[in-house]
Each structure stands twice: as C-alpha cells, then as structure tokens.
Amino acid sequence: MVEGGIPYPMASDKNGKIGSLYGVYDENAGVNVRGRFIIDPDGVIQAMEILTPPVGRNFVETIRQIQAYQLVRETKGKEATPAGWKPGKDTLKIGPDIVGKVWKVWKVDSAF
C-alpha cells in the first residue's frame, strides 16, 4: 500500500484485548470495529473516530488533525486551530482578547 512499507508500527489483536481496552471490540462478531486514535507523546488520546465497515476513513483529514495537534503542542496551547485549518493558515491566539470575537478572525474555507 505504501512504497517502502508502512511508516508506523501496526499490531494484530486477534483476541480483542486491545480493542476491548479502547472500546471497539465487538464480542458478538469477534472482531474490532474500525477505530482511529490519535495519541500524543504523553500517551493521552487526543482524538478518536469509530466507523462501521461500510464507511471509509479520510486519510488526508487524519494527517491534518495530527498536524493541528502537533502545532497546538508546539505552542503549548497558546494557539488553536479552527475547523478546516491547514498548515500555514491562520490560527487562533488563545487569550482574553479573543473572547466573543472568534467569528471576526475565524474564516472557514468552504468545503462544499
């Protein structure tokens, strides 16, 4: 699927032990439901998405979210990324000056 192999570790969970811990193991079917978890370097789950098999995931959105979490971490929470944020786009500077004014600086690029 990826030239040179998958660039991150993958694990098998044939007995559902990991899936049970994350709440995605379907005991009746004996399988894990598709789950995506973004876990920060401190081991904290920052985001999760659970989808049933008929609906595919959006890999590009996953990468965008990882980049957003990395930026927030790098700025030590002083910046936030609005919906649809992409690297290089404006962020929200966290502080009392933005309270009640987010709509003035938050310009969402329409995806529709």
Biopython code that builds the backbone (N, CA, C, O; Angstrom):
import numpy as np
from Bio.PDB.StructureBuilder import StructureBuilder

atoms = [
    (1, "MET", "N", (0.814, -1.202, 0.000)),
    (1, "MET", "CA", (0.000, 0.000, 0.000)),
    (1, "MET", "C", (0.854, 1.261, 0.000)),
    (1, "MET", "O", (0.484, 2.260, -0.618)),
    (2, "VAL", "N", (1.992, 1.225, 0.687)),
    (2, "VAL", "CA", (2.876, 2.376, 0.755)),
    (2, "VAL", "C", (4.257, 1.908, 0.327)),
    (2, "VAL", "O", (4.791, 0.939, 0.865)),
    (3, "GLU", "N", (4.831, 2.610, -0.654)),
    (3, "GLU", "CA", (6.156, 2.227, -1.124)),
    (3, "GLU", "C", (7.147, 2.256, 0.027)),
    (3, "GLU", "O", (7.256, 3.268, 0.720)),
    (4, "GLY", "N", (7.860, 1.181, 0.241)),
    (4, "GLY", "CA", (8.810, 1.100, 1.335)),
    (4, "GLY", "C", (8.203, 0.597, 2.632)),
    (4, "GLY", "O", (8.907, 0.467, 3.634)),
    (5, "GLY", "N", (6.898, 0.310, 2.629)),
    (5, "GLY", "CA", (6.242, -0.221, 3.821)),
    (5, "GLY", "C", (5.489, 0.844, 4.596)),
    (5, "GLY", "O", (5.562, 2.032, 4.280)),
    (6, "ILE", "N", (4.779, 0.414, 5.596)),
    (6, "ILE", "CA", (4.002, 1.302, 6.447)),
    (6, "ILE", "C", (4.965, 2.015, 7.398)),
    (6, "ILE", "O", (5.737, 1.347, 8.085)),
    (7, "PRO", "N", (4.943, 3.359, 7.460)),
    (7, "PRO", "CA", (5.934, 4.099, 8.256)),
    (7, "PRO", "C", (5.613, 4.215, 9.743)),
    (7, "PRO", "O", (6.156, 5.090, 10.417)),
    (8, "TYR", "N", (4.760, 3.370, 10.262)),
    (8, "TYR", "CA", (4.428, 3.399, 11.678)),
    (8, "TYR", "C", (4.121, 1.979, 12.123)),
    (8, "TYR", "O", (3.784, 1.133, 11.296)),
    (9, "PRO", "N", (4.231, 1.704, 13.424)),
    (9, "PRO", "CA", (4.003, 0.338, 13.890)),
    (9, "PRO", "C", (2.534, -0.065, 13.773)),
    (9, "PRO", "O", (1.633, 0.744, 13.989)),
    (10, "MET", "N", (2.318, -1.318, 13.430)),
    (10, "MET", "CA", (0.967, -1.881, 13.379)),
    (10, "MET", "C", (0.975, -3.140, 14.219)),
    (10, "MET", "O", (1.999, -3.815, 14.322)),
    (11, "ALA", "N", (-0.146, -3.458, 14.812)),
    (11, "ALA", "CA", (-0.241, -4.638, 15.663)),
    (11, "ALA", "C", (-1.467, -5.456, 15.298)),
    (11, "ALA", "O", (-2.442, -4.934, 14.757)),
    (12, "SER", "N", (-1.406, -6.725, 15.597)),
    (12, "SER", "CA", (-2.554, -7.602, 15.421)),
    (12, "SER", "C", (-3.233, -7.755, 16.779)),
    (12, "SER", "O", (-2.573, -7.729, 17.818)),
    (13, "ASP", "N", (-4.547, -7.914, 16.763)),
    (13, "ASP", "CA", (-5.307, -8.018, 18.011)),
    (13, "ASP", "C", (-6.314, -9.164, 17.881)),
    (13, "ASP", "O", (-7.519, -8.965, 18.034)),
    (14, "LYS", "N", (-5.805, -10.361, 17.599)),
    (14, "LYS", "CA", (-6.708, -11.466, 17.274)),
    (14, "LYS", "C", (-7.634, -11.871, 18.418)),
    (14, "LYS", "O", (-8.688, -12.454, 18.164)),
    (15, "ASN", "N", (-7.279, -11.587, 19.652)),
    (15, "ASN", "CA", (-8.147, -11.940, 20.781)),
    (15, "ASN", "C", (-8.986, -10.766, 21.294)),
    (15, "ASN", "O", (-9.774, -10.921, 22.226)),
    (16, "GLY", "N", (-8.810, -9.587, 20.678)),
    (16, "GLY", "CA", (-9.613, -8.428, 21.050)),
    (16, "GLY", "C", (-9.214, -7.746, 22.344)),
    (16, "GLY", "O", (-9.976, -6.934, 22.868)),
    (17, "LYS", "N", (-8.039, -8.056, 22.873)),
    (17, "LYS", "CA", (-7.624, -7.446, 24.148)),
    (17, "LYS", "C", (-7.423, -5.935, 24.015)),
    (17, "LYS", "O", (-7.878, -5.163, 24.860)),
    (18, "ILE", "N", (-6.742, -5.524, 22.953)),
    (18, "ILE", "CA", (-6.502, -4.088, 22.753)),
    (18, "ILE", "C", (-7.821, -3.392, 22.420)),
    (18, "ILE", "O", (-8.125, -2.334, 22.972)),
    (19, "GLY", "N", (-8.600, -3.987, 21.519)),
    (19, "GLY", "CA", (-9.885, -3.416, 21.136)),
    (19, "GLY", "C", (-10.819, -3.250, 22.328)),
    (19, "GLY", "O", (-11.568, -2.276, 22.408)),
    (20, "SER", "N", (-10.772, -4.193, 23.243)),
    (20, "SER", "CA", (-11.612, -4.098, 24.442)),
    (20, "SER", "C", (-11.198, -2.899, 25.291)),
    (20, "SER", "O", (-12.052, -2.193, 25.829)),
    (21, "LEU", "N", (-9.901, -2.668, 25.412)),
    (21, "LEU", "CA", (-9.409, -1.524, 26.183)),
    (21, "LEU", "C", (-9.866, -0.200, 25.576)),
    (21, "LEU", "O", (-10.150, 0.756, 26.298)),
    (22, "TYR", "N", (-9.936, -0.152, 24.253)),
    (22, "TYR", "CA", (-10.331, 1.076, 23.560)),
    (22, "TYR", "C", (-11.829, 1.134, 23.259)),
    (22, "TYR", "O", (-12.312, 2.116, 22.696)),
    (23, "GLY", "N", (-12.557, 0.093, 23.632)),
    (23, "GLY", "CA", (-13.999, 0.087, 23.444)),
    (23, "GLY", "C", (-14.466, -0.156, 22.026)),
    (23, "GLY", "O", (-15.565, 0.258, 21.659)),
    (24, "VAL", "N", (-13.648, -0.823, 21.219)),
    (24, "VAL", "CA", (-14.032, -1.063, 19.828)),
    (24, "VAL", "C", (-14.191, -2.548, 19.492)),
    (24, "VAL", "O", (-14.429, -2.903, 18.338)),
    (25, "TYR", "N", (-14.060, -3.406, 20.494)),
    (25, "TYR", "CA", (-14.176, -4.845, 20.228)),
    (25, "TYR", "C", (-15.639, -5.263, 20.240)),
    (25, "TYR", "O", (-16.356, -5.010, 21.207)),
    (26, "ASP", "N", (-16.076, -5.902, 19.166)),
    (26, "ASP", "CA", (-17.431, -6.419, 19.036)),
    (26, "ASP", "C", (-17.386, -7.898, 19.416)),
    (26, "ASP", "O", (-16.982, -8.739, 18.613)),
    (27, "GLU", "N", (-17.802, -8.207, 20.637)),
    (27, "GLU", "CA", (-17.735, -9.590, 21.131)),
    (27, "GLU", "C", (-18.582, -10.550, 20.300)),
    (27, "GLU", "O", (-18.178, -11.690, 20.071)),
    (28, "ASN", "N", (-19.751, -10.103, 19.847)),
    (28, "ASN", "CA", (-20.628, -10.972, 19.059)),
    (28, "ASN", "C", (-19.988, -11.387, 17.741)),
    (28, "ASN", "O", (-20.108, -12.540, 17.327)),
    (29, "ALA", "N", (-19.312, -10.459, 17.086)),
    (29, "ALA", "CA", (-18.676, -10.759, 15.804)),
    (29, "ALA", "C", (-17.254, -11.277, 15.988)),
    (29, "ALA", "O", (-16.694, -11.887, 15.078)),
    (30, "GLY", "N", (-16.665, -11.037, 17.164)),
    (30, "GLY", "CA", (-15.298, -11.486, 17.417)),
    (30, "GLY", "C", (-14.243, -10.667, 16.688)),
    (30, "GLY", "O", (-13.149, -11.158, 16.408)),
    (31, "VAL", "N", (-14.574, -9.417, 16.383)),
    (31, "VAL", "CA", (-13.636, -8.545, 15.666)),
    (31, "VAL", "C", (-13.681, -7.131, 16.259)),
    (31, "VAL", "O", (-14.613, -6.762, 16.973)),
    (32, "ASN", "N", (-12.667, -6.377, 15.944)),
    (32, "ASN", "CA", (-12.645, -4.966, 16.313)),
    (32, "ASN", "C", (-13.357, -4.155, 15.238)),
    (32, "ASN", "O", (-13.211, -4.422, 14.046)),
    (33, "VAL", "N", (-14.124, -3.172, 15.668)),
    (33, "VAL", "CA", (-14.713, -2.208, 14.751)),
    (33, "VAL", "C", (-13.596, -1.252, 14.364)),
    (33, "VAL", "O", (-12.672, -1.034, 15.147)),
    (34, "ARG", "N", (-13.668, -0.681, 13.173)),
    (34, "ARG", "CA", (-12.621, 0.249, 12.750)),
    (34, "ARG", "C", (-12.546, 1.431, 13.703)),
    (34, "ARG", "O", (-13.534, 2.122, 13.953)),
    (35, "GLY", "N", (-11.366, 1.637, 14.216)),
    (35, "GLY", "CA", (-11.158, 2.766, 15.109)),
    (35, "GLY", "C", (-9.866, 3.465, 14.772)),
    (35, "GLY", "O", (-8.882, 2.828, 14.398)),
    (36, "ARG", "N", (-9.869, 4.780, 14.906)),
    (36, "ARG", "CA", (-8.669, 5.580, 14.690)),
    (36, "ARG", "C", (-8.461, 6.407, 15.949)),
    (36, "ARG", "O", (-9.363, 7.117, 16.394)),
    (37, "PHE", "N", (-7.278, 6.311, 16.514)),
    (37, "PHE", "CA", (-6.962, 7.027, 17.745)),
    (37, "PHE", "C", (-5.691, 7.837, 17.525)),
    (37, "PHE", "O", (-4.678, 7.304, 17.071)),
    (38, "ILE", "N", (-5.748, 9.115, 17.846)),
    (38, "ILE", "CA", (-4.551, 9.951, 17.805)),
    (38, "ILE", "C", (-4.093, 10.092, 19.252)),
    (38, "ILE", "O", (-4.787, 10.675, 20.085)),
    (39, "ILE", "N", (-2.913, 9.547, 19.533)),
    (39, "ILE", "CA", (-2.378, 9.504, 20.889)),
    (39, "ILE", "C", (-1.107, 10.351, 20.924)),
    (39, "ILE", "O", (-0.195, 10.143, 20.125)),
    (40, "ASP", "N", (-1.051, 11.298, 21.845)),
    (40, "ASP", "CA", (0.096, 12.203, 21.898)),
    (40, "ASP", "C", (1.299, 11.508, 22.542)),
    (40, "ASP", "O", (1.166, 10.404, 23.069)),
    (41, "PRO", "N", (2.472, 12.150, 22.501)),
    (41, "PRO", "CA", (3.677, 11.545, 23.067)),
    (41, "PRO", "C", (3.575, 11.218, 24.557)),
    (41, "PRO", "O", (4.354, 10.409, 25.061)),
    (42, "ASP", "N", (2.629, 11.831, 25.270)),
    (42, "ASP", "CA", (2.431, 11.539, 26.688)),
    (42, "ASP", "C", (1.479, 10.367, 26.911)),
    (42, "ASP", "O", (1.200, 9.996, 28.051)),
    (43, "GLY", "N", (0.975, 9.779, 25.802)),
    (43, "GLY", "CA", (0.068, 8.647, 25.912)),
    (43, "GLY", "C", (-1.388, 9.039, 26.109)),
    (43, "GLY", "O", (-2.211, 8.194, 26.460)),
    (44, "VAL", "N", (-1.721, 10.313, 25.887)),
    (44, "VAL", "CA", (-3.087, 10.802, 26.059)),
    (44, "VAL", "C", (-3.814, 10.753, 24.716)),
    (44, "VAL", "O", (-3.310, 11.249, 23.708)),
    (45, "ILE", "N", (-5.005, 10.147, 24.714)),
    (45, "ILE", "CA", (-5.801, 10.121, 23.491)),
    (45, "ILE", "C", (-6.329, 11.537, 23.246)),
    (45, "ILE", "O", (-7.071, 12.084, 24.062)),
    (46, "GLN", "N", (-5.940, 12.113, 22.125)),
    (46, "GLN", "CA", (-6.377, 13.459, 21.768)),
    (46, "GLN", "C", (-7.606, 13.423, 20.847)),
    (46, "GLN", "O", (-8.407, 14.357, 20.845)),
    (47, "ALA", "N", (-7.751, 12.358, 20.077)),
    (47, "ALA", "CA", (-8.883, 12.245, 19.150)),
    (47, "ALA", "C", (-9.152, 10.776, 18.878)),
    (47, "ALA", "O", (-8.252, 9.937, 18.927)),
    (48, "MET", "N", (-10.416, 10.488, 18.589)),
    (48, "MET", "CA", (-10.761, 9.128, 18.191)),
    (48, "MET", "C", (-11.933, 9.180, 17.231)),
    (48, "MET", "O", (-12.757, 10.094, 17.275)),
    (49, "GLU", "N", (-11.991, 8.195, 16.374)),
    (49, "GLU", "CA", (-13.077, 8.087, 15.410)),
    (49, "GLU", "C", (-13.388, 6.608, 15.239)),
    (49, "GLU", "O", (-12.494, 5.798, 14.997)),
    (50, "ILE", "N", (-14.658, 6.267, 15.365)),
    (50, "ILE", "CA", (-15.097, 4.886, 15.211)),
    (50, "ILE", "C", (-16.052, 4.846, 14.025)),
    (50, "ILE", "O", (-17.037, 5.583, 13.985)),
    (51, "LEU", "N", (-15.757, 3.992, 13.072)),
    (51, "LEU", "CA", (-16.590, 3.862, 11.880)),
    (51, "LEU", "C", (-16.972, 2.402, 11.653)),
    (51, "LEU", "O", (-16.184, 1.497, 11.928)),
    (52, "THR", "N", (-18.163, 2.185, 11.160)),
    (52, "THR", "CA", (-18.551, 0.833, 10.771)),
    (52, "THR", "C", (-17.951, 0.552, 9.393)),
    (52, "THR", "O", (-17.646, 1.484, 8.649)),
    (53, "PRO", "N", (-17.780, -0.724, 9.051)),
    (53, "PRO", "CA", (-17.081, -1.079, 7.807)),
    (53, "PRO", "C", (-17.590, -0.432, 6.510)),
    (53, "PRO", "O", (-16.774, -0.173, 5.625)),
    (54, "PRO", "N", (-18.881, -0.161, 6.350)),
    (54, "PRO", "CA", (-19.293, 0.399, 5.062)),
    (54, "PRO", "C", (-18.814, 1.825, 4.777)),
    (54, "PRO", "O", (-18.889, 2.277, 3.635)),
    (55, "VAL", "N", (-18.324, 2.540, 5.796)),
    (55, "VAL", "CA", (-17.909, 3.927, 5.602)),
    (55, "VAL", "C", (-16.384, 4.017, 5.706)),
    (55, "VAL", "O", (-15.792, 3.597, 6.700)),
    (56, "GLY", "N", (-15.771, 4.564, 4.676)),
    (56, "GLY", "CA", (-14.318, 4.684, 4.652)),
    (56, "GLY", "C", (-13.823, 5.867, 5.446)),
    (56, "GLY", "O", (-14.564, 6.808, 5.730)),
    (57, "ARG", "N", (-12.566, 5.801, 5.795)),
    (57, "ARG", "CA", (-11.929, 6.882, 6.544)),
    (57, "ARG", "C", (-11.275, 7.866, 5.584)),
    (57, "ARG", "O", (-11.034, 7.542, 4.421)),
    (58, "ASN", "N", (-10.990, 9.064, 6.072)),
    (58, "ASN", "CA", (-10.350, 10.100, 5.275)),
    (58, "ASN", "C", (-8.923, 10.277, 5.773)),
    (58, "ASN", "O", (-8.686, 10.940, 6.783)),
    (59, "PHE", "N", (-7.984, 9.684, 5.066)),
    (59, "PHE", "CA", (-6.587, 9.718, 5.467)),
    (59, "PHE", "C", (-6.051, 11.150, 5.501)),
    (59, "PHE", "O", (-5.289, 11.508, 6.400)),
    (60, "VAL", "N", (-6.446, 11.962, 4.531)),
    (60, "VAL", "CA", (-5.984, 13.352, 4.474)),
    (60, "VAL", "C", (-6.443, 14.111, 5.721)),
    (60, "VAL", "O", (-5.686, 14.909, 6.274)),
    (61, "GLU", "N", (-7.667, 13.867, 6.161)),
    (61, "GLU", "CA", (-8.172, 14.528, 7.375)),
    (61, "GLU", "C", (-7.404, 14.058, 8.609)),
    (61, "GLU", "O", (-7.137, 14.854, 9.510)),
    (62, "THR", "N", (-7.051, 12.791, 8.656)),
    (62, "THR", "CA", (-6.265, 12.279, 9.783)),
    (62, "THR", "C", (-4.918, 12.996, 9.863)),
    (62, "THR", "O", (-4.500, 13.413, 10.943)),
    (63, "ILE", "N", (-4.244, 13.139, 8.735)),
    (63, "ILE", "CA", (-2.949, 13.830, 8.705)),
    (63, "ILE", "C", (-3.120, 15.291, 9.122)),
    (63, "ILE", "O", (-2.302, 15.817, 9.875)),
    (64, "ARG", "N", (-4.185, 15.955, 8.635)),
    (64, "ARG", "CA", (-4.452, 17.352, 9.005)),
    (64, "ARG", "C", (-4.631, 17.483, 10.513)),
    (64, "ARG", "O", (-4.108, 18.411, 11.129)),
    (65, "GLN", "N", (-5.368, 16.553, 11.100)),
    (65, "GLN", "CA", (-5.587, 16.605, 12.544)),
    (65, "GLN", "C", (-4.285, 16.386, 13.311)),
    (65, "GLN", "O", (-4.033, 17.069, 14.303)),
    (66, "ILE", "N", (-3.469, 15.457, 12.871)),
    (66, "ILE", "CA", (-2.176, 15.218, 13.529)),
    (66, "ILE", "C", (-1.335, 16.493, 13.474)),
    (66, "ILE", "O", (-0.725, 16.877, 14.472)),
    (67, "GLN", "N", (-1.301, 17.150, 12.310)),
    (67, "GLN", "CA", (-0.544, 18.395, 12.180)),
    (67, "GLN", "C", (-1.091, 19.470, 13.113)),
    (67, "GLN", "O", (-0.325, 20.228, 13.708)),
    (68, "ALA", "N", (-2.410, 19.535, 13.241)),
    (68, "ALA", "CA", (-3.028, 20.519, 14.135)),
    (68, "ALA", "C", (-2.654, 20.236, 15.592)),
    (68, "ALA", "O", (-2.299, 21.153, 16.332)),
    (69, "TYR", "N", (-2.733, 18.974, 15.998)),
    (69, "TYR", "CA", (-2.354, 18.630, 17.375)),
    (69, "TYR", "C", (-0.880, 18.920, 17.626)),
    (69, "TYR", "O", (-0.514, 19.358, 18.716)),
    (70, "GLN", "N", (-0.028, 18.680, 16.626)),
    (70, "GLN", "CA", (1.390, 18.975, 16.792)),
    (70, "GLN", "C", (1.616, 20.475, 16.981)),
    (70, "GLN", "O", (2.414, 20.880, 17.827)),
    (71, "LEU", "N", (0.922, 21.296, 16.203)),
    (71, "LEU", "CA", (1.061, 22.742, 16.337)),
    (71, "LEU", "C", (0.595, 23.210, 17.710)),
    (71, "LEU", "O", (1.270, 24.009, 18.360)),
    (72, "VAL", "N", (-0.546, 22.718, 18.146)),
    (72, "VAL", "CA", (-1.062, 23.109, 19.470)),
    (72, "VAL", "C", (-0.055, 22.712, 20.551)),
    (72, "VAL", "O", (0.187, 23.473, 21.489)),
    (73, "ARG", "N", (0.520, 21.536, 20.418)),
    (73, "ARG", "CA", (1.511, 21.078, 21.402)),
    (73, "ARG", "C", (2.760, 21.957, 21.357)),
    (73, "ARG", "O", (3.288, 22.344, 22.400)),
    (74, "GLU", "N", (3.235, 22.272, 20.144)),
    (74, "GLU", "CA", (4.434, 23.111, 19.998)),
    (74, "GLU", "C", (4.241, 24.491, 20.610)),
    (74, "GLU", "O", (5.181, 25.059, 21.165)),
    (75, "THR", "N", (3.028, 25.036, 20.513)),
    (75, "THR", "CA", (2.758, 26.377, 21.055)),
    (75, "THR", "C", (2.322, 26.321, 22.512)),
    (75, "THR", "O", (1.959, 27.336, 23.107)),
    (76, "LYS", "N", (2.365, 25.114, 23.078)),
    (76, "LYS", "CA", (1.977, 24.905, 24.476)),
    (76, "LYS", "C", (0.556, 25.414, 24.748)),
    (76, "LYS", "O", (0.269, 25.969, 25.809)),
    (77, "GLY", "N", (-0.328, 25.210, 23.756)),
    (77, "GLY", "CA", (-1.726, 25.574, 23.914)),
    (77, "GLY", "C", (-2.039, 27.047, 23.751)),
    (77, "GLY", "O", (-3.158, 27.479, 24.029)),
    (78, "LYS", "N", (-1.060, 27.828, 23.302)),
    (78, "LYS", "CA", (-1.298, 29.260, 23.110)),
    (78, "LYS", "C", (-1.985, 29.553, 21.781)),
    (78, "LYS", "O", (-2.487, 30.655, 21.559)),
    (79, "GLU", "N", (-2.002, 28.556, 20.901)),
    (79, "GLU", "CA", (-2.691, 28.695, 19.620)),
    (79, "GLU", "C", (-3.639, 27.526, 19.452)),
    (79, "GLU", "O", (-3.359, 26.410, 19.889)),
    (80, "ALA", "N", (-4.771, 27.799, 18.809)),
    (80, "ALA", "CA", (-5.748, 26.755, 18.495)),
    (80, "ALA", "C", (-5.990, 26.784, 16.990)),
    (80, "ALA", "O", (-5.810, 27.810, 16.335)),
    (81, "THR", "N", (-6.395, 25.655, 16.467)),
    (81, "THR", "CA", (-6.650, 25.570, 15.034)),
    (81, "THR", "C", (-8.156, 25.501, 14.792)),
    (81, "THR", "O", (-8.821, 24.603, 15.308)),
    (82, "PRO", "N", (-8.695, 26.426, 14.023)),
    (82, "PRO", "CA", (-10.130, 26.388, 13.740)),
    (82, "PRO", "C", (-10.474, 25.232, 12.806)),
    (82, "PRO", "O", (-9.586, 24.614, 12.219)),
    (83, "ALA", "N", (-11.758, 24.947, 12.674)),
    (83, "ALA", "CA", (-12.217, 23.882, 11.776)),
    (83, "ALA", "C", (-11.664, 24.130, 10.373)),
    (83, "ALA", "O", (-11.679, 25.256, 9.875)),
    (84, "GLY", "N", (-11.188, 23.083, 9.760)),
    (84, "GLY", "CA", (-10.671, 23.186, 8.404)),
    (84, "GLY", "C", (-9.272, 23.771, 8.314)),
    (84, "GLY", "O", (-8.755, 23.961, 7.213)),
    (85, "TRP", "N", (-8.645, 24.062, 9.458)),
    (85, "TRP", "CA", (-7.287, 24.623, 9.466)),
    (85, "TRP", "C", (-6.344, 23.705, 8.715)),
    (85, "TRP", "O", (-6.466, 22.481, 8.758)),
    (86, "LYS", "N", (-5.397, 24.329, 8.022)),
    (86, "LYS", "CA", (-4.334, 23.591, 7.328)),
    (86, "LYS", "C", (-3.014, 24.260, 7.673)),
    (86, "LYS", "O", (-2.988, 25.453, 7.973)),
    (87, "PRO", "N", (-1.909, 23.504, 7.634)),
    (87, "PRO", "CA", (-0.606, 24.097, 7.926)),
    (87, "PRO", "C", (-0.370, 25.346, 7.075)),
    (87, "PRO", "O", (-0.625, 25.354, 5.871)),
    (88, "GLY", "N", (0.118, 26.391, 7.723)),
    (88, "GLY", "CA", (0.377, 27.645, 7.045)),
    (88, "GLY", "C", (-0.783, 28.625, 7.127)),
    (88, "GLY", "O", (-0.613, 29.811, 6.841)),
    (89, "LYS", "N", (-1.950, 28.149, 7.512)),
    (89, "LYS", "CA", (-3.112, 29.023, 7.648)),
    (89, "LYS", "C", (-3.113, 29.650, 9.037)),
    (89, "LYS", "O", (-2.401, 29.201, 9.935)),
    (90, "ASP", "N", (-3.924, 30.696, 9.201)),
    (90, "ASP", "CA", (-4.001, 31.394, 10.481)),
    (90, "ASP", "C", (-4.535, 30.487, 11.580)),
    (90, "ASP", "O", (-5.365, 29.610, 11.343)),
    (91, "THR", "N", (-4.043, 30.720, 12.770)),
    (91, "THR", "CA", (-4.533, 30.019, 13.956)),
    (91, "THR", "C", (-5.234, 31.037, 14.839)),
    (91, "THR", "O", (-5.194, 32.239, 14.575)),
    (92, "LEU", "N", (-5.865, 30.552, 15.870)),
    (92, "LEU", "CA", (-6.490, 31.424, 16.861)),
    (92, "LEU", "C", (-5.517, 31.562, 18.025)),
    (92, "LEU", "O", (-5.074, 30.561, 18.587)),
    (93, "LYS", "N", (-5.185, 32.790, 18.387)),
    (93, "LYS", "CA", (-4.294, 33.047, 19.521)),
    (93, "LYS", "C", (-5.155, 33.049, 20.778)),
    (93, "LYS", "O", (-6.022, 33.907, 20.937)),
    (94, "ILE", "N", (-4.920, 32.100, 21.662)),
    (94, "ILE", "CA", (-5.732, 31.926, 22.853)),
    (94, "ILE", "C", (-5.458, 33.034, 23.860)),
    (94, "ILE", "O", (-4.306, 33.369, 24.132)),
    (95, "GLY", "N", (-6.525, 33.595, 24.406)),
    (95, "GLY", "CA", (-6.394, 34.624, 25.422)),
    (95, "GLY", "C", (-7.678, 35.415, 25.545)),
    (95, "GLY", "O", (-8.604, 35.223, 24.757)),
    (96, "PRO", "N", (-7.747, 36.299, 26.521)),
    (96, "PRO", "CA", (-8.974, 37.055, 26.763)),
    (96, "PRO", "C", (-9.371, 37.962, 25.600)),
    (96, "PRO", "O", (-10.548, 38.287, 25.450)),
    (97, "ASP", "N", (-8.399, 38.378, 24.768)),
    (97, "ASP", "CA", (-8.708, 39.271, 23.653)),
    (97, "ASP", "C", (-9.609, 38.627, 22.603)),
    (97, "ASP", "O", (-10.266, 39.335, 21.839)),
    (98, "ILE", "N", (-9.648, 37.313, 22.555)),
    (98, "ILE", "CA", (-10.434, 36.638, 21.522)),
    (98, "ILE", "C", (-11.854, 36.302, 21.978)),
    (98, "ILE", "O", (-12.711, 35.969, 21.160)),
    (99, "VAL", "N", (-12.096, 36.390, 23.272)),
    (99, "VAL", "CA", (-13.418, 36.033, 23.803)),
    (99, "VAL", "C", (-14.493, 36.892, 23.141)),
    (99, "VAL", "O", (-14.436, 38.121, 23.166)),
    (100, "GLY", "N", (-15.468, 36.212, 22.551)),
    (100, "GLY", "CA", (-16.572, 36.888, 21.876)),
    (100, "GLY", "C", (-16.233, 37.443, 20.505)),
    (100, "GLY", "O", (-17.081, 38.054, 19.855)),
    (101, "LYS", "N", (-14.998, 37.236, 20.058)),
    (101, "LYS", "CA", (-14.566, 37.784, 18.769)),
    (101, "LYS", "C", (-14.070, 36.720, 17.796)),
    (101, "LYS", "O", (-13.543, 37.051, 16.734)),
    (102, "VAL", "N", (-14.231, 35.452, 18.145)),
    (102, "VAL", "CA", (-13.730, 34.375, 17.288)),
    (102, "VAL", "C", (-14.282, 34.518, 15.875)),
    (102, "VAL", "O", (-13.560, 34.307, 14.900)),
    (103, "TRP", "N", (-15.547, 34.873, 15.762)),
    (103, "TRP", "CA", (-16.174, 34.982, 14.441)),
    (103, "TRP", "C", (-15.491, 36.009, 13.552)),
    (103, "TRP", "O", (-15.580, 35.917, 12.327)),
    (104, "LYS", "N", (-14.802, 36.998, 14.150)),
    (104, "LYS", "CA", (-14.130, 38.028, 13.356)),
    (104, "LYS", "C", (-12.844, 37.515, 12.714)),
    (104, "LYS", "O", (-12.448, 37.975, 11.643)),
    (105, "VAL", "N", (-12.198, 36.558, 13.378)),
    (105, "VAL", "CA", (-10.910, 36.064, 12.866)),
    (105, "VAL", "C", (-11.009, 34.670, 12.274)),
    (105, "VAL", "O", (-10.084, 34.222, 11.597)),
    (106, "TRP", "N", (-12.101, 33.984, 12.514)),
    (106, "TRP", "CA", (-12.246, 32.603, 12.064)),
    (106, "TRP", "C", (-12.959, 32.588, 10.729)),
    (106, "TRP", "O", (-14.183, 32.708, 10.662)),
    (107, "LYS", "N", (-12.193, 32.443, 9.679)),
    (107, "LYS", "CA", (-12.731, 32.380, 8.327)),
    (107, "LYS", "C", (-12.611, 30.941, 7.836)),
    (107, "LYS", "O", (-11.513, 30.481, 7.523)),
    (108, "VAL", "N", (-13.718, 30.239, 7.770)),
    (108, "VAL", "CA", (-13.726, 28.835, 7.367)),
    (108, "VAL", "C", (-13.766, 28.752, 5.841)),
    (108, "VAL", "O", (-14.637, 29.337, 5.197)),
    (109, "ASP", "N", (-12.809, 28.015, 5.277)),
    (109, "ASP", "CA", (-12.850, 27.742, 3.841)),
    (109, "ASP", "C", (-13.951, 26.719, 3.596)),
    (109, "ASP", "O", (-13.942, 25.636, 4.182)),
    (110, "SER", "N", (-14.870, 27.054, 2.754)),
    (110, "SER", "CA", (-15.990, 26.140, 2.481)),
    (110, "SER", "C", (-15.493, 24.927, 1.721)),
    (110, "SER", "O", (-14.782, 25.047, 0.723)),
    (111, "ALA", "N", (-15.879, 23.756, 2.210)),
    (111, "ALA", "CA", (-15.520, 22.507, 1.538)),
    (111, "ALA", "C", (-16.639, 22.049, 0.634)),
    (111, "ALA", "O", (-16.521, 21.007, -0.011)),
    (112, "PHE", "N", (-17.715, 22.794, 0.571)),
    (112, "PHE", "CA", (-18.869, 22.369, -0.206)),
    (112, "PHE", "C", (-19.024, 23.183, -1.458)),
    (112, "PHE", "O", (-19.953, 22.954, -2.232)),
]
sb = StructureBuilder()
sb.init_structure("model")
sb.init_model(0)
sb.init_chain("A")
sb.init_seg("    ")
for serial, (resi, resn, name, xyz) in enumerate(atoms, 1):
    if name == "N":
        sb.init_residue(resn, " ", resi, " ")
    sb.init_atom(name, np.array(xyz, "f"), 0.0, 1.0, " ", f" {name:<3s}", serial, name[0])
structure = sb.get_structure()
